[in-house]
Amino acid sequence: MSSRSEKENENAFSIELKSKEYVKHVALSNHAEEKVLIKGFLGELEDLSFIEGVMFELRGINGILRMDLREEELRRLLQRSVRSQSQE
């Protein structure tokens, strides 16, 4: 997976599981405009890190979720979420 997605302002992701027993559900359609659903179990979370400042990585005992997401983007989103929740 590249450090940034091929399309500008889009965040790529990957999900790597140690076994297909940790996949709960995958729904794909033959039609591009329909939704895609991927559900599974990362298990107990072990680590959260940023690779070279541009790749968010969340590790669980069953697998890894990776996403092109800059640390500053995550901080901005978290601040927005906190402000939104405090206004409710």
Secondary structure, 3 states (H helix, E strand, C coil): CCCCCCCCCCCCEEEEECCHHHEEEEECCCCCCCCCEEEECCCCEEEEEEECCCEEEEEECCEEEEEECCHHHHHHHHHHHHHHHHCC
